[in-house]
Amino acid sequence: MGREKITLKTNAEILLMREAGLITGRALEAVKNVIVPGISTLELDAIAEATIESFGAKSNFKLVAGYHHTICASINDEVVHGIPSKDRILAAGDIISIDCGAITPAGWNGDAAFSFVVPGGDEAVSAKRQALSDACEASLWAGIAALATATRLNEVGRAVEKSIRNSGRYGILQDYIGHGVGRSMHEDPAVFNYQTRDLGPVVEPGLVIAIEPMITVGSEKVRVLADEWTISTKDGSDGSHWEHTVALHAGGIWVLTAEDGGEACLSVYGVKPVPVNL
């Protein structure tokens, strides 16, 4: 930390990234709207790809070496990087995390994720999974709000961790963290979801990052499954993953992957997102 090669974006570049962010967000919304018991994760993948391509963009997940899908679909004890399959059929009460990204013809990237509890199923189980998702989402917005006034980047991680701890006894994944976004989907700097000794890089206008907390109901210890992609909890506990791409500019912050720029969720923190001006 502190030695990353951070590429700051101009206002014009942030506007181009907004296009990639909106396409990413709309693909995720299209997926969320069709999640019901009985649908396969491969069907969700096809919907995300069709949505992205309808806006003239492409899946940036498919540009990752060895990965051949538009989304990651992680169910229950799978926290992140689950591979879509025609054999992965959603059941009532499942918690699923969908991660997705788009790259525009101009070469700019968006990256975002959400968790969702499939309607139906056992009420007690669904309620526990919804609480997990709510805690993860709240920590995401706490981190985004912290970025608005941060001077060093790990103020974001500190805010994310504090929010999670205030929500309950949840495990925070240690080795899977947020990152910079730009011409590449994954750039410097590292964006931790917990407080570190190092305060991290100085926060400057032009910084664009993906904040993405990943938490579990149980232990934070995870394993990579035999497919060499899916990250699952070792103790079998449920996981949740939320993410947005956020830009900081001279006028404030702007959530590039949220249709309203983050206004509705940031209002709780007294933060108002500000679109960039050329």
HUHUTA-V181747 format. One record per residue. N is the residue number from 1. RES is the residue in three letters. SS is DSSP state (H for helix, E for strand, - for the rest). NEAR is the number of other ideal C-beta (glycine too) atoms within 10 Angstrom. Layout:
# HUHUTA-V181747
n:N res:RES ss:SS near:NEAR
n:N res:RES ss:SS near:NEAR
This chain:
# HUHUTA-V181747
n:1 res:MET ss:- near:16
n:2 res:GLY ss:- near:12
n:3 res:ARG ss:- near:8
n:4 res:GLU ss:- near:15
n:5 res:LYS ss:- near:8
n:6 res:ILE ss:- near:19
n:7 res:THR ss:- near:15
n:8 res:LEU ss:- near:15
n:9 res:LYS ss:- near:23
n:10 res:THR ss:- near:13
n:11 res:ASN ss:H near:16
n:12 res:ALA ss:H near:10
n:13 res:GLU ss:H near:19
n:14 res:ILE ss:H near:25
n:15 res:LEU ss:H near:18
n:16 res:LEU ss:H near:15
n:17 res:MET ss:H near:26
n:18 res:ARG ss:H near:21
n:19 res:GLU ss:H near:19
n:20 res:ALA ss:H near:29
n:21 res:GLY ss:H near:32
n:22 res:LEU ss:H near:19
n:23 res:ILE ss:H near:25
n:24 res:THR ss:H near:32
n:25 res:GLY ss:H near:23
n:26 res:ARG ss:H near:20
n:27 res:ALA ss:H near:30
n:28 res:LEU ss:H near:25
n:29 res:GLU ss:H near:12
n:30 res:ALA ss:H near:17
n:31 res:VAL ss:H near:26
n:32 res:LYS ss:H near:14
n:33 res:ASN ss:- near:9
n:34 res:VAL ss:- near:10
n:35 res:ILE ss:- near:20
n:36 res:VAL ss:- near:11
n:37 res:PRO ss:- near:14
n:38 res:GLY ss:- near:10
n:39 res:ILE ss:- near:16
n:40 res:SER ss:E near:16
n:41 res:THR ss:H near:25
n:42 res:LEU ss:H near:17
n:43 res:GLU ss:H near:18
n:44 res:LEU ss:H near:25
n:45 res:ASP ss:H near:25
n:46 res:ALA ss:H near:15
n:47 res:ILE ss:H near:19
n:48 res:ALA ss:H near:27
n:49 res:GLU ss:H near:20
n:50 res:ALA ss:H near:12
n:51 res:THR ss:H near:21
n:52 res:ILE ss:H near:28
n:53 res:GLU ss:H near:15
n:54 res:SER ss:H near:12
n:55 res:PHE ss:- near:16
n:56 res:GLY ss:- near:11
n:57 res:ALA ss:- near:24
n:58 res:LYS ss:E near:18
n:59 res:SER ss:E near:23
n:60 res:ASN ss:- near:24
n:61 res:PHE ss:H near:23
n:62 res:LYS ss:H near:13
n:63 res:LEU ss:H near:13
n:64 res:VAL ss:- near:14
n:65 res:ALA ss:- near:4
n:66 res:GLY ss:- near:6
n:67 res:TYR ss:- near:14
n:68 res:HIS ss:- near:11
n:69 res:HIS ss:- near:23
n:70 res:THR ss:- near:27
n:71 res:ILE ss:E near:28
n:72 res:CYS ss:E near:25
n:73 res:ALA ss:E near:28
n:74 res:SER ss:E near:29
n:75 res:ILE ss:E near:20
n:76 res:ASN ss:- near:20
n:77 res:ASP ss:- near:20
n:78 res:GLU ss:E near:25
n:79 res:VAL ss:E near:27
n:80 res:VAL ss:E near:22
n:81 res:HIS ss:- near:21
n:82 res:GLY ss:- near:28
n:83 res:ILE ss:E near:21
n:84 res:PRO ss:- near:21
n:85 res:SER ss:- near:14
n:86 res:LYS ss:- near:10
n:87 res:ASP ss:- near:8
n:88 res:ARG ss:- near:20
n:89 res:ILE ss:E near:15
n:90 res:LEU ss:- near:21
n:91 res:ALA ss:- near:12
n:92 res:ALA ss:- near:15
n:93 res:GLY ss:- near:20
n:94 res:ASP ss:- near:21
n:95 res:ILE ss:E near:25
n:96 res:ILE ss:E near:26
n:97 res:SER ss:E near:28
n:98 res:ILE ss:E near:25
n:99 res:ASP ss:E near:24
n:100 res:CYS ss:E near:33
n:101 res:GLY ss:E near:35
n:102 res:ALA ss:E near:34
n:103 res:ILE ss:E near:24
n:104 res:THR ss:- near:20
n:105 res:PRO ss:- near:9
n:106 res:ALA ss:- near:12
n:107 res:GLY ss:- near:11
n:108 res:TRP ss:- near:26
n:109 res:ASN ss:E near:26
n:110 res:GLY ss:E near:31
n:111 res:ASP ss:E near:27
n:112 res:ALA ss:E near:26
n:113 res:ALA ss:E near:27
n:114 res:PHE ss:E near:23
n:115 res:SER ss:E near:25
n:116 res:PHE ss:E near:19
n:117 res:VAL ss:E near:24
n:118 res:VAL ss:- near:20
n:119 res:PRO ss:- near:11
n:120 res:GLY ss:- near:13
n:121 res:GLY ss:- near:15
n:122 res:ASP ss:- near:11
n:123 res:GLU ss:H near:9
n:124 res:ALA ss:H near:9
n:125 res:VAL ss:H near:16
n:126 res:SER ss:H near:18
n:127 res:ALA ss:H near:12
n:128 res:LYS ss:H near:15
n:129 res:ARG ss:H near:25
n:130 res:GLN ss:H near:15
n:131 res:ALA ss:H near:16
n:132 res:LEU ss:H near:23
n:133 res:SER ss:H near:22
n:134 res:ASP ss:H near:15
n:135 res:ALA ss:H near:22
n:136 res:CYS ss:H near:31
n:137 res:GLU ss:H near:19
n:138 res:ALA ss:H near:19
n:139 res:SER ss:H near:28
n:140 res:LEU ss:H near:27
n:141 res:TRP ss:H near:23
n:142 res:ALA ss:H near:24
n:143 res:GLY ss:H near:31
n:144 res:ILE ss:H near:25
n:145 res:ALA ss:H near:22
n:146 res:ALA ss:H near:24
n:147 res:LEU ss:H near:23
n:148 res:ALA ss:- near:19
n:149 res:THR ss:- near:12
n:150 res:ALA ss:- near:21
n:151 res:THR ss:- near:9
n:152 res:ARG ss:E near:15
n:153 res:LEU ss:- near:28
n:154 res:ASN ss:H near:26
n:155 res:GLU ss:H near:18
n:156 res:VAL ss:H near:26
n:157 res:GLY ss:H near:25
n:158 res:ARG ss:H near:21
n:159 res:ALA ss:H near:23
n:160 res:VAL ss:H near:32
n:161 res:GLU ss:H near:21
n:162 res:LYS ss:H near:16
n:163 res:SER ss:H near:22
n:164 res:ILE ss:H near:23
n:165 res:ARG ss:H near:14
n:166 res:ASN ss:H near:11
n:167 res:SER ss:H near:17
n:168 res:GLY ss:- near:11
n:169 res:ARG ss:- near:8
n:170 res:TYR ss:- near:21
n:171 res:GLY ss:E near:20
n:172 res:ILE ss:E near:21
n:173 res:LEU ss:- near:22
n:174 res:GLN ss:- near:13
n:175 res:ASP ss:- near:8
n:176 res:TYR ss:- near:17
n:177 res:ILE ss:- near:19
n:178 res:GLY ss:E near:28
n:179 res:HIS ss:E near:19
n:180 res:GLY ss:E near:24
n:181 res:VAL ss:- near:29
n:182 res:GLY ss:- near:23
n:183 res:ARG ss:- near:14
n:184 res:SER ss:- near:16
n:185 res:MET ss:- near:21
n:186 res:HIS ss:- near:15
n:187 res:GLU ss:E near:18
n:188 res:ASP ss:E near:17
n:189 res:PRO ss:E near:21
n:190 res:ALA ss:E near:17
n:191 res:VAL ss:E near:26
n:192 res:PHE ss:- near:24
n:193 res:ASN ss:- near:27
n:194 res:TYR ss:- near:18
n:195 res:GLN ss:- near:16
n:196 res:THR ss:- near:14
n:197 res:ARG ss:- near:6
n:198 res:ASP ss:- near:12
n:199 res:LEU ss:- near:17
n:200 res:GLY ss:- near:21
n:201 res:PRO ss:- near:20
n:202 res:VAL ss:E near:12
n:203 res:VAL ss:- near:21
n:204 res:GLU ss:- near:13
n:205 res:PRO ss:- near:16
n:206 res:GLY ss:- near:17
n:207 res:LEU ss:- near:24
n:208 res:VAL ss:E near:25
n:209 res:ILE ss:E near:28
n:210 res:ALA ss:E near:25
n:211 res:ILE ss:E near:28
n:212 res:GLU ss:- near:26
n:213 res:PRO ss:- near:32
n:214 res:MET ss:E near:30
n:215 res:ILE ss:E near:26
n:216 res:THR ss:E near:25
n:217 res:VAL ss:- near:22
n:218 res:GLY ss:- near:16
n:219 res:SER ss:- near:12
n:220 res:GLU ss:- near:21
n:221 res:LYS ss:- near:13
n:222 res:VAL ss:E near:24
n:223 res:ARG ss:E near:9
n:224 res:VAL ss:E near:11
n:225 res:LEU ss:- near:14
n:226 res:ALA ss:- near:6
n:227 res:ASP ss:- near:10
n:228 res:GLU ss:- near:9
n:229 res:TRP ss:- near:18
n:230 res:THR ss:- near:21
n:231 res:ILE ss:E near:22
n:232 res:SER ss:E near:22
n:233 res:THR ss:E near:22
n:234 res:LYS ss:- near:13
n:235 res:ASP ss:- near:14
n:236 res:GLY ss:- near:12
n:237 res:SER ss:- near:19
n:238 res:ASP ss:- near:24
n:239 res:GLY ss:E near:32
n:240 res:SER ss:E near:31
n:241 res:HIS ss:E near:29
n:242 res:TRP ss:- near:25
n:243 res:GLU ss:E near:25
n:244 res:HIS ss:E near:28
n:245 res:THR ss:E near:31
n:246 res:VAL ss:E near:29
n:247 res:ALA ss:E near:29
n:248 res:LEU ss:E near:21
n:249 res:HIS ss:E near:21
n:250 res:ALA ss:- near:11
n:251 res:GLY ss:- near:13
n:252 res:GLY ss:E near:19
n:253 res:ILE ss:E near:24
n:254 res:TRP ss:E near:24
n:255 res:VAL ss:E near:26
n:256 res:LEU ss:- near:30
n:257 res:THR ss:- near:30
n:258 res:ALA ss:- near:21
n:259 res:GLU ss:- near:13
n:260 res:ASP ss:- near:11
n:261 res:GLY ss:- near:22
n:262 res:GLY ss:- near:23
n:263 res:GLU ss:H near:15
n:264 res:ALA ss:H near:12
n:265 res:CYS ss:H near:20
n:266 res:LEU ss:H near:21
n:267 res:SER ss:H near:12
n:268 res:VAL ss:H near:11
n:269 res:TYR ss:H near:15
n:270 res:GLY ss:- near:8
n:271 res:VAL ss:- near:20
n:272 res:LYS ss:- near:13
n:273 res:PRO ss:- near:23
n:274 res:VAL ss:- near:16
n:275 res:PRO ss:- near:14
n:276 res:VAL ss:- near:20
n:277 res:ASN ss:- near:9
n:278 res:LEU ss:- near:7
